[in-house]
Amino acid sequence: MLNIILVDDETFIIKSMLNSIPWESLNVKVVGTFSNSIDALEFIKTHPVDLIITDIRMPGLSGLDLCDYVFNHFPHIQLIIISGYADFTYAQKAIKYNVLGYCIKPLDYGEITTLLRKGIMNTSKLNQSSYDIIDALENQDLDFLTSYFQEKHLNSEKVHIMVSIGALLPLYNIASNYVTIKFGANKYIYLSNEPFNELYLTNTLLSDSKVKGIGLYPTPVTLETFKQTLRQTIIMAYQFFFFEAPYLCTTIPSNHHHFITDLKKILTTRNLPDIKLALSKINNPSQFSNYNIYFALKVWNLSITYITDYTQLDLEDYYIHNLEELYQNFNHFSTMITTLSDMLLEESIPVELPSTHNNTFIYILQFINGNYMNNISLSDIASNFNLNQSYISQLFRKETGSTYTDYICQLRIQKAKQLLLNSDLSLNDISEKVGYNDYFYFLKSFKKYSGISPGKYRAMGGVCSN
């Protein structure tokens, strides 16, 4: 989905564009309309925008002034200029800002639609570049990474890394040369040879309610350590998982190893009261500054492994594979611990499947097939149908011979394959449309079920699909 804003002091022009251009079929969303450049400029500083259609001659800050600022501070935003004047001087200046096109009023909406398609294609290539980077990181392709850094005019021996969760950060006034890589829904990586301003970032957290967390690695790194450092920075960015407010993290808290050791010992005793006591001790806000989200992931998966070991539940249905999934399921560490405690009590009571349940299972499948693109868990399905999670887990095993998790993963990958072959959507857009909010995990899942990367699958026309 391309986010676009319209800027013109003549409101009837904006209304005409809104009514005459097939925005929905183009997969374009108009996120703002403005009668002056100043308001438009303030908007793009705090909202993700991919393309601007702007008039040239407006009171105050002109459209060309707006283009100049965007060109120098938001180079990823594409521009289309409209004007009532066929002025060669204006056209020359427009070329300087790499605009997609210069359209003369009265507007030819077919021409603008063609330019929008060009902008969509450019954005798709930009997203593909981000996806190529993620693929290269996973495969430790140093040659590709070296070439990428050279193309972006970055010194690969001195890279500052930052990650934001929740929203794109406006860095236009604190870094002159930086690269932004989107790696999930509202998740961004920033690379620069200059250090990022920590005070500015703190103020951004306080002023922008959409930003949940920022991970800022304290020192520059080299290409050889880039992958490991990036993973650490992503963990830092999720530190807000333990707090009620946005959080800026510059180091990974690691004073928690004894909790994991103690939890392992207690889980092996299978003493329910002792296990719940251990979890309650971990769920102590005074200790949260010593934890990180990877620790939380370990606590969940260790406990789930124990629960499924002595019940009929499938481990795969409850096992969480990535940090985004953990956050999406619980939002807060305390909620996760409370859920575990409730499950320990619930799973201590065996669940038997009734002899007739086919209709129920059909309804459950219909619900999943209609909601696979959302973050739906066993808990969501249980709540929707007023059933026990254990019941649903066992039902899937009995009816399909596989787990719920395996079913929904295969469904999502199948839908992704269809979009890869039958649409021009970028890989990033496709991963989000089929329910993956983390591109790293989508890449791994696609390779697991298809044997090749999604990019190669599209390039080969699906001939290598499993």
GIHU-V172958 format. One record per helix or strand of 2 or more residues. SS is the DSSP state (A for helix, B for strand). FROM is the first residue (numbers start at 1). LEN is the number of residues. If there is no record, write none. Layout:
# GIHU-V172958
ss: <SS SS>
from: <FROM FROM>
len: <LEN LEN>
This chain:
# GIHU-V172958
ss: <B A A B A B A B A B A A B B B A B A B A A A A A A A A A A A A A A>
from: <2 11 23 28 37 51 63 78 88 101 109 142 159 178 187 198 213 223 247 257 272 285 293 315 323 333 358 378 389 404 427 439 454>
len: <6 10 4 7 10 5 11 6 9 4 31 10 7 7 6 10 4 20 3 13 11 6 17 4 8 14 14 8 12 19 7 12 6>
